[in-house]
Amino acid sequence: MKKIQFGTSELEAASVILGCMRMNGAENPTEVIETAYENGIDFFDHADIYGGGECETIFGKSLKESTIKREDIIIQTKCGIRKGMFDFSKEHIVSSVEGSLKRLGVDYIDALLLHRPDTLVEPEEVAEAFDQLESQGKVKYFGVSNQKPLQIELLKKTVKQPLLANQLQFGIKHTGMIDQGIHVNMTDEASVDRDGSILDYSRLNQMTIQAWSPYQYGFFEGVFLGNEKFSELNETLDRIAKKYDCSSTGLATSWILRHPANMQVIAGTMNTARIKEIAKAADIVLSREEWYEIYRAAGNILP
């Protein structure tokens, strides 16, 4: 399994993360966790809201039933989303982590991310929460999710811990952060900067981008793989995947990891066969020609 440096830290982590949002739908969650680990995936992503907390509970129970040692894996969770609102208050951040620790059955969380931007955020409260959690040994590393550069800079005004990662939706059919850079100085739709050049910002600041829902298209409309709506893309993926003896799902993973921005791919499948496919393909390095061919087959136009 290809390893990446986690932000500016000394931590090395798998380039593929197992997303645990669907853990409460897994037939055998212990087998899912063990399959991931046996195939080089040592990073597990959670959020306090997944399954109303049930996903963390199932993971914690399954981890204890498995042969995996807690210290050999990286557990990440997120907080900040509440029913009908977002909340980055100190009280909510701290109580959320306490709840996650209890549900996961662990003494510490490796990484904590702030889930979605809270427009009422007071950076001083975030800083106090992070300081408390770090000093108590409950959280080692910190980051954000779905945030753009100036939102991150606002937090950094008072937060002293490095913000190491940012979860962003990215994949073959979600290429906005790439499109705007390719279409610089153009006036077409692809040239619109919707995220403050977060890709370049992340590379300049050595923030790890964690690509979520990498196989989806539209606003949660579905999976593009094997979808007749995207025949040219799937024909291209199938042909190139055959060359590398991998699945199209695996190749879609390799496409993301080919980018030099130090990314991780969050795979949310609970299917053990698909976990193996994705893990296997993480080490494939596509040529520049293949990468751009897939990009164009997805309907993207080079200016």
Secondary structure, 3 states (H helix, E strand, C coil): CCEEECCCCCCEEECEEEECCCHHHCCCHHHHHHHHHHCCCCEEECCCCHHHHHHHHHHHHHHHHCCCCHHHCEEEEEECEECCEECCCHHHHHHHHHHHHHHHCCCCEEEEEECCCCCCCCHHHHHHHHHHHHHCCCEEEEEEECCCHHHHHHHHCCCCCCEEEEEEECECCECHHHHHHHCCCCCCHHHCCCCCCHHHHHHHCCCEEEEECCCEECCCCEECCCCHHHHHHHHHHHHHHHHHCCCHHHHHHHHHHCCCCCCEEEECCCCHHHHHHHHHHCCCCCCHHHHHHHHHHCCCCCC
